[in-house]
Structure formats: C-alpha cells, structure tokens
Amino acid sequence: MFFDSESWLIFAILTDINFTAKIMKQNTDIPSARSSLWKRCWRFVKNAHLPEFFLYAIVLPCFALSALSSCTGCSYNHEKAMGSIDNILGKVDTLMKKTDRFLEEHLPEEPPIDYEKEGVNRKHLFVFTDTTMTYNGKPFMPGMTIGELCEIFGHYERLAEPGIFIWDSIGLTMTSLDESGKDSAPVNGILIDWNIELDDFLSEENLKWLKNRCPHQYFTGKIVVGGAVLGRGMHIDDFLEKTNLKFNNNPFPLLYYCHLHDWDYTKAPIHRREEYYTYRIRKSEDGNDIENFDIAINSRGFGDPPYEGPEYEKYINVDVE
C-alpha cells in the first residue's frame, strides 16, 4: 500500500492529536507523554522515509493541545479543564472521521474478481460475505423453509432420507431436523461438496448408506467467500490470505470456522437470542484441497456475544409460570 507524503502527514497529525487528547483526558503526566510522543513521531518519520521537517509539523499541533493541560494548575478548576478537553476530543473525533473518508478515497480499490479466469461457477454462482448469502444474485440463508429455498434453487432432485434434500446435478445438500417432508420444514444446514469419494475400508452396507446421503456429482468450479475464491484444487492457505473473513481452525485442524456475529438477525428466520450462522470449510488432510463448504445454524454458547437487536427483549422477558 502506498501513500504520498501529504497523505501520510494528514494521517499522522490527526492520529497523534487524538493520542495527545486522550493523554490529557486521563490526566497523564504530560512531560513524560511529550517525550513518548516525540519518540513515536521520530520513528514514524524515519520509517516513512519523510523529510525531518515533517516531525515538527506532526508534533506542533500535539504540543499546542497538551499545553491546555496546564489548566489543571491555573485559575480554572479541574472540571472546567476537563470540559475543555471533552470539547477538543469531540473535534478530534470529527477530524478522525474526515481522515477515514480521506483514506477511503485514496486507498487503491481491490480489483474485481475475474470469474472466468478464477474458475468461478457462473451457472451456479454462490457469493458469501459476513452479512449476505446469494445464489445467482438471490439472497438465501439457513432457517428458511425447504419450500422457500426450492423457489430459489429449483426443486430438490432427491430426498435421500427424511430431512436430507439433494441437488445431484449441482453438488448441493440441505438438511432439516423436521423429517416431515413438508414444504414448511426449516433448513438448518446447507452443504456445497467438492469431494464425494468415500473410503474403501467401509463395509459395503455402510458405503451404500453414505453414497445415498451424498450428491452423485460434486460441485464444479469455485464459489466466492469473503471476496476470495474457494474450491476444489486449492490450498487452504491461498484462500485464507485473500479472504476478508476471519476463519479459525482451533481446535479442529481440518475444519475452519467463521462465526457471523455481525449478521442482521432481525431479518433472519432463526431464534434471535440463541442462534447465529457459521461458515465452515473442510480441507483435505494434506491441505492441498478443499473438500466442502457449509453454512449452519449454531447455538450461542458461553463467551459468544449476545444478540441485542429489537426482538431480543421478547426472548429474555418471558414470564415463568
């Protein structure tokens, strides 16, 4: 990433103004803070390979702000000084927002994905972000009924077992805990499969049972997940370097999870308080291939951020009889 000298200067001034104002707000020892700030600015100028006069341009506004801290020792009382600092912090926040807009305008845009070159399946185009899931431009998500999903994907081609719906020609499987087979059955999992080869050591009976639960054809081509392509024949590290989503494989080495806590669950057909969506990638044991990608509904556990949306109250304010 490259910034010209002017861009670096604006960014540095506003960042260090904010730093100095916070020091004052916390009533930190100003002389030591000045020394620390001077060193930070000097390292910045050297690392950015800028002329040394930039150092004075960066630090001068900071010292002007820090001088206000002397209000605590003059005729103004401490509360009035803190009020002045609050006012400064408000102005700094405004300046920082302007800086954010400046950087957004000057940051190089990511080139769009060349679907043809990257081998993305455009007939069955899946695109996943941290807040959306689409198939050929149509939004979908777990929690929708199988009837609603069939309107998007076309009718499933095979009911492998009660609650297991398969599109063999796509390489797509959906599951439901509701085994009634009715269109109203909510789907709790969606699986895109690139590997349908089964181990030979299984008994003939188990092999037959598993084959029935798998698509007869694997998904061809790639999908888009977090701005990066994902699919058969890829090393997982190549994907993780490019995607803008955070995946973690702890504690399962072959499974990579991304929990979608930022989703707008007010528009999701799932229980708002207890559930959320998760993307999961399974890689091959040698890491040189991607076996499948699935989207599932997870239950919130200890340590998961609670959902605080408008419907949250109706789940926690329930009268116990």
DOFI-372246 format. One line per field, with one value per residue: x, y, z of N, C-alpha, C, CB in turn; residue number from 1. Coordinates in steps of 0.05 Angstrom, whole numbers, plus 5000, padded with zeros to 4 digits. Each point is the difference from the previous one (the first is absolute). Last residue first. Glycine has a CB too. Layout:
BEGIN
n_X: [X,...]
n_Y: [Y,...]
n_Z: [Z,...]
ca_X: [X,...]
ca_Y: [Y,...]
ca_Z: [Z,...]
c_X: [X,...]
c_Y: [Y,...]
c_Z: [Z,...]
cb_X: [X,...]
cb_Y: [Y,...]
cb_Z: [Z,...]
n: [NUM,...]
% end
This chain:
BEGIN
n_X: [4118,5082,4969,5095,5054,5059,4938,4953,5087,5044,4941,5061,5104,5064,5017,5093,5102,5025,5038,4920,4938,4916,4993,5022,4942,5088,5030,5087,5074,5054,5102,5072,5103,5079,4979,4984,4909,4937,4933,4892,4975,4905,4957,4919,4914,4963,4918,4980,4972,4973,4987,4996,4958,5056,4963,5024,5083,5055,5099,5074,4999,5006,5089,5057,5047,5063,5008,5092,5028,4918,5023,5008,4980,4948,4984,4977,4979,5059,5064,5095,5040,4924,5000,5098,4994,4930,5030,4909,4975,4910,4995,5008,5031,4981,4919,4948,4969,4971,5012,5055,4957,4959,4971,4998,4904,4958,5015,4987,4922,5010,5097,4986,4936,5057,5078,4947,4973,5090,5063,5089,5090,4976,4951,4945,5025,4939,5059,4939,4895,4964,4925,4934,4958,4906,4921,4899,4921,4927,5016,5017,5067,5016,5090,5026,5097,5030,5095,5010,5086,5025,5041,4920,4979,4984,4964,4963,4945,5006,4908,4978,5084,4995,4918,5057,4976,4938,4958,5072,5020,4924,4920,5051,5025,4903,4984,5079,4997,5101,5054,5071,4974,4993,4998,5022,5088,5029,5016,5043,5014,5032,5056,5078,4971,4994,4967,4982,4970,4981,5032,5076,5057,5099,5082,5026,4990,4900,4994,5086,4958,5030,5099,4978,5030,5091,4958,4979,4906,5019,5074,4937,4925,5066,5035,4907,4989,5086,4966,4915,5054,5058,4918,4971,5091,4997,4911,5036,5080,4936,4949,5086,5021,4910,5015,5092,4986,5076,5072,5068,5008,4924,5016,5088,4951,4993,5093,4972,4953,5083,5053,4935,5001,5103,5013,4970,5041,5076,4997,4982,5084,5042,4938,4971,5033,4946,5074,5039,4910,4967,5084,4991,4903,5024,5077,4939,4927,5066,5035,4907,4972,5077,4969,4901,4979,4883,4914,4968,4978,5095,5017,4916,5032,5089,4954,4936,5078,5051,4920,4989,5100,5010,4921,5029,5095,4975,4941,5072,5068,4925,4992,5007,4976]
n_Y: [4613,5076,5079,5020,5079,4939,4986,5085,5047,4964,5029,5080,4947,4979,4895,4993,4964,4895,4990,4939,5001,5031,4906,5020,4975,4988,5022,4928,4997,4900,5003,5065,4945,5025,4992,4904,4994,5087,5076,5015,5107,5024,5097,4997,5068,4990,4968,5048,5090,4990,4897,5032,5053,5099,5087,4997,4948,5054,4942,5029,4908,4930,4947,4952,4904,4940,4895,4967,5040,5040,5064,5076,5013,5097,5056,5104,5024,5047,4911,5011,4955,4939,4978,4988,4958,4939,4990,4969,4915,5025,5109,5085,5090,5084,5054,4924,4941,4997,4886,4957,4909,4911,4957,4882,4941,4950,5049,4916,4953,4933,5001,4993,4926,4964,5018,4967,4924,4995,5057,5073,4984,5049,5099,5054,5087,5074,5083,5073,5007,5089,4969,5065,4963,5033,5027,4989,4942,5049,4940,4900,4930,5015,4990,5099,4994,5000,5001,5026,4963,5036,4951,5007,4909,4965,5071,4932,5027,4934,5010,4915,4983,5043,5036,5037,5093,5080,5078,5097,5068,5067,4944,4927,5067,5017,4901,4984,5109,5053,4970,4992,5076,5023,5094,4975,5021,4906,5007,5077,4998,5101,5004,4945,4948,4910,5002,4906,5007,4912,5056,5051,4941,5062,4972,5092,5012,4992,5048,5063,5052,5115,5037,5062,5113,5043,5083,5093,4980,4940,5059,5077,4949,4974,5092,5030,4932,5033,5092,4969,4950,5080,5054,4932,4998,5099,4995,4929,5058,5074,4938,4970,5097,5015,4919,5032,5120,5074,5043,4903,4907,4977,5067,4966,4938,5070,4982,4913,5053,5052,4919,4958,5078,4994,4904,5006,5087,4976,4910,5035,5048,4910,4957,4882,4911,4980,4965,5092,5041,4921,4996,5099,4989,4927,5053,5080,4944,4966,5091,5035,4924,5020,5097,4974,4907,4995,5036,4962,5086,5025,4908,5004,5088,4958,4922,5060,5058,4918,4980,5093,5005,4905,5012,5092,4967,4915,5052,5068,4927,4913,4889,4904,4906]
n_Z: [5691,4988,4926,4938,4995,4949,4923,5004,5018,4920,4931,5002,5034,5067,4988,5074,4956,5052,5091,5008,4895,4939,4929,4886,4912,4920,4905,4974,4929,4995,4974,4949,4996,5052,5093,5000,5044,4947,5067,5018,5020,5053,5005,5084,5011,5113,5063,5083,4970,4904,4960,4883,4931,5017,5002,5095,4990,4930,5033,5053,5034,4926,5040,4921,5032,4937,5033,4996,5089,5067,5068,4919,4907,4998,4909,5005,4889,4940,4959,4969,5078,5017,4902,5001,5089,4965,4887,4929,4960,5046,5054,5042,4951,5082,5015,5043,4915,4900,4976,4907,4941,5033,5099,4968,4973,5075,5107,5087,5035,4928,5009,5098,4983,4928,5059,5077,4940,4959,5086,4967,4968,4918,5039,4908,4939,5004,5021,4976,5038,5038,5080,5047,5094,5013,4929,5057,4938,4959,4925,5065,5008,5094,5030,5025,5006,4885,4947,4895,4942,4901,4936,4942,4966,5093,5073,5085,5085,5080,5040,4948,4914,4903,4940,4907,4971,5055,4919,4997,5073,5005,4997,5042,5067,5010,4997,5054,5053,5036,5076,4931,4909,4899,4948,4889,4961,5015,5109,5072,5101,5040,5081,4979,4894,4938,4900,4953,4896,4959,4919,5034,5069,4985,4954,4986,4902,5003,5089,5025,5095,4983,5057,5098,4979,5061,5073,4973,5021,5076,5027,4985,5040,5070,4999,5002,5071,5036,4987,5041,5066,5006,5008,5068,5036,4997,5041,5058,5010,5017,5059,5037,5008,5035,5056,5022,4984,4951,5053,4984,5024,4943,4931,4983,4945,4934,4983,4967,4929,4982,5015,4937,4939,5010,4993,4904,4978,5058,4957,4912,5008,4995,4908,5015,4998,5080,5057,5012,5006,5053,5051,5007,5017,5065,5033,4999,5035,5066,5012,4996,5056,5057,4993,5006,5056,4969,5025,4915,4956,4990,4968,4948,4969,4984,4955,4958,4980,4978,4940,4969,4991,4967,4940,4976,4996,4958,4940,4991,4990,4960,5041,4946,5047]
ca_X: [4976,5001,4990,4978,4979,5011,5011,4978,4985,5014,4983,4973,4982,4988,4987,4971,4986,4990,5020,5013,5011,5019,4988,5013,4990,4984,4988,4972,4993,4972,4980,4977,4974,5002,4996,5026,5020,5011,5022,5016,5015,5021,5012,5028,5010,5014,5013,5017,5017,5019,4995,5009,4978,5007,4989,4972,4982,4976,4976,4992,4987,4989,4975,4996,4974,5004,4975,4990,5020,4999,5021,5004,4998,5017,4995,5018,4987,4998,4973,4985,5015,5001,4974,4997,5015,4984,5012,5013,5027,5016,4990,5005,4988,5021,5016,5014,4996,5013,4981,5004,5008,5021,4996,5010,5020,5012,4993,5018,4998,4972,4997,5013,4984,4975,5007,5005,4975,4983,4985,4973,5001,4995,5022,4997,5014,4979,5012,5020,5018,5010,5026,5003,5027,5020,5026,5022,5022,5003,5014,4982,5000,4973,5000,4972,4993,4979,4990,4988,4983,4990,5019,5015,5013,5023,5001,5024,4992,5024,5017,4984,4987,5017,4997,4998,4999,5021,4992,4985,5018,5025,4993,4995,5026,5011,4983,5008,4988,4978,4976,4988,5014,4989,5008,4976,4990,4992,5003,4984,5005,4982,4972,4994,5014,4996,5017,4997,5018,4991,4973,4981,4977,4976,4985,5002,5028,5008,4987,4995,5008,4978,4989,5006,4978,4995,5010,5027,5001,4983,5015,5023,4990,4991,5024,5009,4981,5007,5023,4991,4984,5018,5011,4978,4997,5022,4994,4978,5012,5015,4980,4991,5021,4998,4977,5005,4998,4976,4976,4996,5017,4995,4976,5008,4999,4975,5003,5010,4979,4980,5009,4998,4972,4991,5000,4984,4973,4990,4998,4974,4982,4999,5019,4991,5020,4985,4989,5022,5013,4982,5000,5026,4999,4982,5013,5023,4989,4991,5024,5013,4985,5008,5028,5004,5022,5026,5016,5007,4974,4990,5019,4994,4976,5006,5016,4982,4982,5014,5003,4974,4992,5016,4993,4972,5001,5012,4981,4978,5008,5019,4988,5017,4983]
ca_Y: [4993,4972,4994,4981,5009,4999,4974,4981,5002,4986,4978,5009,5013,5023,5017,4997,5025,5012,5017,5018,4987,5016,5010,4993,5016,4987,5021,4999,5025,5011,4979,5008,5000,5008,5028,5012,4995,4973,4996,4976,4989,4980,4988,4994,4984,5017,4989,4977,5001,5022,5010,4982,4983,4972,4992,5009,4978,5014,4997,5027,5015,5025,5005,5029,5012,5029,5016,4998,5007,4978,4980,4991,4971,4989,4972,4988,4988,5021,5005,5019,5024,5016,5013,5019,5024,5017,4997,5023,5004,4976,4977,4976,4976,4982,5014,5023,5003,5024,5019,5011,5028,5007,5027,5022,5016,4982,5006,5019,5026,5010,5009,5027,5019,5004,5015,5028,5011,5005,4976,4998,4981,4972,4981,4988,4974,4979,4974,4996,4978,4999,4990,5001,4997,5009,4988,5019,4991,5018,5024,5022,5002,4996,4978,4993,4983,5011,4982,5016,4985,5015,4992,5023,5014,4985,5008,5001,5008,5004,5022,5022,4990,4977,4999,4975,4978,4981,4978,4980,4980,5012,5022,4988,4996,5026,5011,4986,4974,5002,5009,4979,4995,4976,4995,4998,5026,5013,4980,5002,4976,4991,5008,4998,5021,5001,5021,5004,5020,4998,4989,5022,4989,5001,4975,4987,4993,4981,4974,4990,4973,4981,4993,4973,4982,4987,4972,4997,5011,4984,4976,5006,5005,4974,4985,5012,4991,4972,5000,5010,4979,4980,5010,5000,4972,4994,5015,4986,4977,5009,5008,4975,4990,5017,4992,4975,4975,4984,5009,5028,5013,4987,5012,5017,4985,5005,5024,4992,4988,5021,5016,4984,5000,5027,5003,4980,5004,5024,4994,4989,5022,5004,5021,5027,5012,5009,4977,4984,5015,5001,4973,4997,5015,4987,4976,5008,5008,4976,4985,5014,4995,4974,4999,5011,5018,4987,5015,4982,4991,5022,5002,4978,5007,5020,4988,4983,5018,5008,4977,4995,5022,5001,4977,5004,5022,4991,4981,5016,5014,5021,5027,5023,5024]
ca_Z: [5015,5006,5026,4998,5019,5027,5008,5002,5025,5021,5009,5010,4981,5014,4980,4997,5005,4975,4987,5019,5024,5014,5025,5025,5023,5020,5016,5009,5013,5000,4997,5016,4987,4972,4997,4993,5021,4999,4982,5007,4977,5007,4976,4999,4978,4980,4977,5005,5023,5002,5027,5021,5011,4996,4974,5000,5006,5009,4983,4991,5022,4989,5013,5001,5006,5004,4998,4972,4979,4980,5006,5027,5000,5021,5005,5019,5023,5020,5009,4984,4995,5025,5004,4978,5006,5018,5027,5012,4990,4996,4986,5016,4988,4989,4980,5011,5029,5010,5011,5026,5001,4981,4990,5017,4985,4980,4972,4986,5013,4997,4973,4997,5016,4986,4976,5008,5010,4976,4991,5011,5023,4991,5007,5027,5001,5006,5003,4978,5002,4973,4994,4971,4990,5020,4994,4999,5016,5022,4991,4991,4971,4989,4980,4996,5023,5019,5021,5022,5019,5022,5021,5009,4977,4989,4972,4984,4973,4984,5010,5012,5024,5007,5029,5013,4981,5005,5017,4985,4988,4992,4982,4974,4987,4992,4979,4976,4997,4980,5015,5016,5025,5014,5027,5018,5007,4975,4978,4976,4985,4978,5005,5028,5015,5029,5011,5028,5013,5028,4997,4996,4987,5016,4999,5025,5004,4980,5004,4972,4993,5002,4973,4993,5001,4974,5000,4989,4973,4983,4994,4983,4973,4990,4992,4975,4980,4994,4982,4974,4988,4990,4975,4980,4991,4982,4976,4987,4986,4976,4980,4987,4982,4976,4985,4985,5016,4993,5015,4999,5021,5026,5012,5022,5025,5013,5016,5027,5016,5005,5022,5024,5010,5008,5029,5013,4991,5013,5029,5005,5008,5028,5009,4995,4982,4976,4986,4989,4979,4978,4987,4987,4975,4981,4990,4984,4974,4986,4992,4979,4976,4990,4991,4973,5003,5001,5019,5021,5012,5017,5022,5019,5014,5020,5021,5015,5015,5024,5018,5013,5017,5025,5017,5011,5019,5025,5013,5010,5025,4995,5005,4997,5000]
c_X: [5008,4977,5001,4992,4975,4979,5010,5010,4979,4984,5012,4983,4972,4980,4984,4989,4970,4986,4992,5022,5013,5008,5021,4986,5013,4990,4981,4993,4971,4998,4972,4978,4978,4973,5000,4998,5027,5022,5009,5021,5015,5012,5021,5007,5030,5010,5014,5016,5020,5019,5022,4995,5010,4978,5005,4987,4971,4979,4977,4976,4989,4984,4989,4972,5001,4972,5006,4976,4988,5017,5000,4974,5006,4997,5020,4992,5021,4985,5000,4972,4983,5015,5001,4973,4997,5015,4986,5013,5015,5028,5020,4989,5008,4987,5022,5019,5017,4993,5016,4978,5002,5006,5024,4997,5010,5021,5014,4989,5017,4997,4972,4996,5011,4983,4975,5007,5003,4974,4982,4987,4972,4998,4992,5022,4999,5012,4979,5012,5019,5024,5007,5029,5000,5029,5021,5027,5024,5024,5006,5017,4982,5000,4973,4999,4971,4996,4980,4988,4989,4981,4993,5022,5017,5015,5025,4994,5025,4992,5025,5018,4982,4988,5014,4997,4996,4996,5023,4994,4987,5017,5025,4992,4996,5026,5010,4984,5010,4989,4976,4978,4987,5015,4987,5009,4976,4986,4989,5006,4982,5008,4981,4971,4994,5017,4993,5019,4993,5018,4987,4972,4978,4977,4975,4985,5003,5029,5010,4989,4993,5010,4978,4989,5009,4977,4994,5011,5027,5002,4984,5014,5023,4989,4992,5024,5007,4980,5008,5023,4991,4985,5020,5010,4978,4997,5021,4994,4978,5011,5012,4978,4991,5022,4998,4976,5002,4999,4975,4974,4996,5016,4995,4976,5008,4998,4975,5003,5009,4977,4980,5008,4997,4971,4989,4996,4981,4971,4988,4996,4972,4981,4996,5022,4991,5019,4986,4989,5022,5013,4983,5002,5027,5001,4983,5013,5021,4989,4992,5024,5012,4985,5008,5029,5009,5022,5028,5017,5006,4975,4989,5018,4992,4975,5005,5014,4982,4986,5014,5001,4974,4991,5015,4993,4972,4999,5011,4980,4977,5005,5021,4985,5018]
c_Y: [4981,4992,4970,4992,4982,5009,4999,4972,4978,4999,4984,4977,5006,5014,5021,5018,4997,5026,5012,5015,5020,4986,5017,5012,4990,5020,4987,5024,4998,5026,5010,4979,5009,4999,5010,5030,5012,4998,4970,4997,4975,4989,4980,4989,4996,4982,5020,4990,4978,4998,5021,5014,4980,4983,4971,4991,5009,4978,5015,4999,5027,5015,5028,5005,5030,5013,5029,5018,5001,5007,4978,4990,4988,4970,4990,4971,4986,4990,5023,5007,5021,5026,5018,5015,5022,5026,5020,4993,5023,5007,4978,4976,4976,4975,4983,5013,5022,5003,5024,5019,5009,5030,5007,5027,5022,5015,4980,5006,5021,5028,5011,5011,5028,5022,5007,5018,5030,5013,5008,4975,4997,4981,4972,4979,4989,4972,4980,4972,4998,4981,5000,4993,4999,4998,5011,4986,5020,4992,5019,5024,5023,5000,4995,4979,4992,4981,5015,4980,5020,4983,5014,4992,5024,5015,4987,5010,5004,5004,5005,5022,5022,4985,4975,5004,4973,4975,4981,4977,4981,4981,5014,5021,4987,4997,5026,5009,4988,4972,5004,5012,4977,4997,4975,4993,5000,5027,5012,4977,5001,4973,4991,5008,4996,5023,5004,5022,5005,5018,4997,4990,5022,4989,4999,4974,4984,4990,4979,4972,4994,4972,4979,4993,4972,4980,4988,4972,4996,5009,4981,4974,5005,5003,4973,4985,5010,4988,4972,4999,5008,4977,4980,5010,4998,4972,4994,5014,4983,4977,5010,5006,4975,4991,5016,4992,4976,4975,4985,5007,5030,5014,4988,5013,5017,4986,5006,5023,4994,4990,5023,5016,4985,5001,5027,5007,4981,5005,5024,4995,4991,5023,5005,5020,5028,5013,5007,4976,4983,5013,5001,4973,4997,5014,4986,4976,5008,5006,4976,4984,5013,4992,4973,5000,5010,5022,4988,5013,4982,4991,5021,5001,4979,5007,5020,4987,4984,5021,5009,4977,4994,5022,5001,4978,5004,5022,4991,4982,5016,5015,5020,5026,5025]
c_Z: [5024,5018,5005,5028,4997,5021,5028,5008,5003,5026,5024,5011,5012,4983,5015,4978,4996,5005,4974,4986,5018,5026,5014,5023,5025,5021,5020,5018,5009,5015,4999,4995,5020,4985,4971,4995,4993,5021,5000,4978,5011,4975,5009,4972,5002,4978,4982,4976,5001,5024,5006,5027,5020,5013,4994,4974,5003,5005,5012,4982,4991,5021,4992,5011,4999,5003,5006,4995,4972,4976,4978,5012,5027,5000,5021,5006,5018,5025,5022,5011,4986,4997,5024,5003,4979,5006,5018,5027,5011,4988,4998,4984,5018,4989,4988,4980,5011,5030,5010,5008,5029,5002,4982,4986,5018,4984,4981,4972,4987,5012,4995,4972,4997,5014,4984,4976,5007,5008,4977,4990,5013,5024,4993,5004,5028,4999,5008,5001,4976,5001,4970,4993,4969,4990,5020,4996,4998,5018,5023,4992,4989,4970,4988,4978,4999,5022,5017,5019,5020,5017,5026,5019,5009,4979,4988,4971,4983,4971,4984,5012,5010,5024,5009,5030,5013,4983,5004,5019,4980,4984,4990,4979,4973,4985,4990,4976,4974,4997,4982,5017,5015,5026,5012,5028,5019,5007,4975,4981,4976,4990,4978,5006,5029,5012,5029,5009,5029,5017,5027,4994,4997,4983,5018,5002,5026,5005,4980,5002,4972,4992,5003,4972,4992,5003,4973,5000,4987,4971,4982,4992,4980,4971,4988,4989,4972,4980,4992,4980,4972,4986,4987,4973,4980,4989,4979,4973,4987,4985,4974,4979,4986,4980,4974,4982,4982,5017,4992,5014,5000,5022,5028,5014,5024,5027,5016,5018,5028,5016,5006,5024,5026,5009,5009,5030,5015,4993,5015,5030,5005,5008,5030,5009,4992,4980,4974,4984,4987,4976,4975,4986,4985,4973,4980,4987,4981,4972,4984,4989,4976,4975,4989,4991,4972,5003,5003,5021,5024,5015,5020,5024,5020,5016,5023,5024,5018,5015,5026,5020,5015,5019,5026,5019,5013,5021,5026,5015,5013,5026,4992,5006,5000]
cb_X: [4972,5050,4970,5017,5018,5045,5012,4974,5008,5043,4983,5003,5025,5041,4998,4998,5040,4996,5033,4990,5007,4979,4968,5043,4955,5025,5005,5001,5034,4983,5031,5012,5015,5046,5020,5013,4976,4988,5015,4961,5006,4976,4991,5002,4963,5013,4965,4966,4962,4966,4979,5035,4978,5049,5007,5011,5038,5011,5016,5047,5030,4998,5013,5032,4989,5044,4972,5017,5035,4953,4996,5040,5012,4996,4982,5009,4957,5002,4987,5025,5042,4997,4977,5027,5033,4980,5045,4967,4984,4958,4972,4997,5002,5034,4990,4997,4990,4999,4967,5049,4978,4987,4974,5033,4978,4957,4993,5040,4990,4984,5033,5033,4990,5000,5044,5016,4986,5021,5002,4996,5048,5023,5015,4950,5030,4965,5044,5010,4966,4985,4996,4963,5014,4968,4988,4975,4986,4951,4977,4964,5009,4982,5037,4983,5035,4978,5043,4991,5028,5003,5036,4959,4962,4976,4976,5019,4957,5028,4981,4963,5039,5040,4955,5028,5028,5006,4953,5022,5026,4998,4956,4986,5021,4978,4961,5015,4959,5021,5030,5044,5012,4988,5007,4971,5017,4996,4996,4998,5011,4992,5018,5048,4998,4990,5003,4986,5005,4983,5014,5038,5010,5017,5043,5007,5014,4969,4960,5038,4993,4967,5044,5000,4968,5048,4992,5007,4967,4969,5023,5005,4957,4989,5026,4982,4964,5019,5016,4966,4986,5033,4994,4967,5016,5030,4977,4982,5037,5011,4969,5011,5035,4983,4976,5030,4972,5002,5021,5027,5032,4992,4981,5043,5010,4979,5032,5023,4980,5013,5047,5009,4985,5033,5039,5016,5016,5047,5040,4999,5028,5046,5001,4952,5013,4959,4995,5028,4990,4961,5008,5021,4968,4970,5024,5007,4959,4989,5024,4984,4959,5009,5010,4961,5015,4983,4958,4997,4977,5019,5039,4984,4985,5036,5022,4973,5002,5042,5003,4978,5022,5038,4992,4987,5036,5030,4984,5005,5046,4984,4971,5028,4963]
cb_Y: [5005,5001,5040,4982,5048,5009,4994,5027,5049,5014,4996,5037,4978,5005,4962,4989,5025,4954,4973,4968,4959,5042,4961,4997,5008,4957,5035,4951,5027,4953,4970,5050,4962,4982,5005,4956,4959,4995,5048,4978,5045,4988,5042,4991,5019,5034,4965,4988,5022,5027,4956,4979,5005,5010,5046,5040,4977,5043,4956,5014,4977,4979,4970,5008,4961,5000,4960,4954,4980,4989,5009,5032,5000,5042,4994,5045,4994,5035,4952,4982,4973,4958,4961,4971,4972,4959,4985,5030,4980,4973,5030,5026,5019,5018,5041,4977,4951,5023,4963,4997,5008,4962,5014,4968,4989,4974,5049,4983,4976,4952,4966,4987,4964,4952,4977,4983,4954,4961,4981,5049,5012,5010,5031,5008,5013,5030,5020,5049,4976,5048,4972,5035,4976,4985,4996,5031,4952,5009,4995,4984,4951,5022,4980,5046,5023,5025,4974,5040,4958,5042,4993,5028,4984,4958,5045,4963,5021,4971,4990,4967,4968,5024,5025,4978,5026,5017,5004,5013,5003,5029,5006,4958,4996,5021,4977,4960,5014,5039,5021,4975,5049,4977,5049,4985,5014,4956,4960,5050,4973,5047,5039,5010,5032,4951,5023,4952,5022,4951,4976,5027,4953,5040,4979,5044,5041,5021,5024,5029,4986,5036,5011,4987,5037,5006,4996,5046,5034,4992,5004,5045,5018,4986,5023,5045,4998,4995,5042,5029,4985,5012,5047,5007,4984,5031,5036,4985,4999,5043,5011,4975,5020,5039,4988,4985,5024,5017,5044,5004,4963,4957,5007,5008,4958,5006,5018,4961,4980,5021,4988,4958,5004,5018,4969,4965,5015,5019,4969,4979,5031,4982,5021,4986,4954,5006,4978,5014,5044,5002,4978,5030,5033,4985,4995,5041,5014,4980,5016,5044,4996,4987,5035,5028,4976,4962,5014,4963,5003,5033,4987,4972,5026,5018,4971,4991,5034,4989,4969,5018,5032,4981,4972,5024,5021,4970,4985,5033,5003,5005,4983,4976,4975]
cb_Z: [4958,4997,4999,4956,4997,4981,4953,4966,4999,4980,4953,4968,4964,5027,4967,5049,4984,4980,5023,5038,4974,4981,5004,4977,4977,4993,4963,4997,4972,4997,5023,4997,4970,5001,5043,4980,5012,4951,5006,5023,4977,5042,4972,5050,4971,5036,5001,5033,5024,4977,5015,4969,4957,5000,4983,5029,5022,4975,4984,5003,5032,4955,5038,4960,5029,4973,5012,4999,5029,5015,5049,5006,4952,5028,4953,5020,4973,4964,4990,4961,4998,5026,4980,4970,5025,5020,4981,4978,4959,4993,4975,5043,4953,5033,5023,5044,5004,4954,5012,4992,4956,4970,5041,5020,4956,4998,5012,5027,5043,5001,4985,5035,5033,4983,4998,5044,5017,4977,5047,5003,5008,4957,5036,4999,4961,4981,5013,5000,5027,4989,5041,4995,5042,5035,4951,5030,4993,4999,4956,5031,4999,5041,5026,5015,5028,4963,5000,4970,4994,4973,4967,4996,4971,5011,5009,5028,5018,5032,5044,5010,5013,4982,5000,4965,4970,5048,4985,4957,5041,5040,5024,5023,5045,5039,5020,5027,5025,4976,5033,5001,5003,4957,5006,4961,4957,4976,5032,5005,5042,4988,5024,5011,4960,5002,4955,5007,4955,4993,4958,4982,5019,5026,4991,5020,4976,4967,5017,4981,5048,4990,4978,5049,4989,4987,5050,5014,5014,5039,5044,5023,5020,5047,5035,5014,5036,5046,5022,5023,5045,5036,5017,5036,5044,5025,5027,5045,5034,5023,5037,5043,5030,5027,5042,5038,5034,4952,5003,4958,4996,4977,4954,4976,4974,4956,4967,4980,4958,4957,4989,4973,4953,4968,5002,4967,4955,5000,4996,4954,4974,5003,4953,5005,4983,5027,5044,5038,5023,5031,5045,5035,5020,5038,5043,5030,5023,5044,5041,5020,5028,5047,5033,5009,5042,4971,5024,4968,4956,4969,4971,4962,4959,4972,4965,4959,4963,4978,4961,4959,4968,4974,4959,4958,4973,4974,4956,4963,4982,4952,5038,4966,5025]
n: [321,320,319,318,317,316,315,314,313,312,311,310,309,308,307,306,305,304,303,302,301,300,299,298,297,296,295,294,293,292,291,290,289,288,287,286,285,284,283,282,281,280,279,278,277,276,275,274,273,272,271,270,269,268,267,266,265,264,263,262,261,260,259,258,257,256,255,254,253,252,251,250,249,248,247,246,245,244,243,242,241,240,239,238,237,236,235,234,233,232,231,230,229,228,227,226,225,224,223,222,221,220,219,218,217,216,215,214,213,212,211,210,209,208,207,206,205,204,203,202,201,200,199,198,197,196,195,194,193,192,191,190,189,188,187,186,185,184,183,182,181,180,179,178,177,176,175,174,173,172,171,170,169,168,167,166,165,164,163,162,161,160,159,158,157,156,155,154,153,152,151,150,149,148,147,146,145,144,143,142,141,140,139,138,137,136,135,134,133,132,131,130,129,128,127,126,125,124,123,122,121,120,119,118,117,116,115,114,113,112,111,110,109,108,107,106,105,104,103,102,101,100,99,98,97,96,95,94,93,92,91,90,89,88,87,86,85,84,83,82,81,80,79,78,77,76,75,74,73,72,71,70,69,68,67,66,65,64,63,62,61,60,59,58,57,56,55,54,53,52,51,50,49,48,47,46,45,44,43,42,41,40,39,38,37,36,35,34,33,32,31,30,29,28,27,26,25,24,23,22,21,20,19,18,17,16,15,14,13,12,11,10,9,8,7,6,5,4,3,2,1]
% end
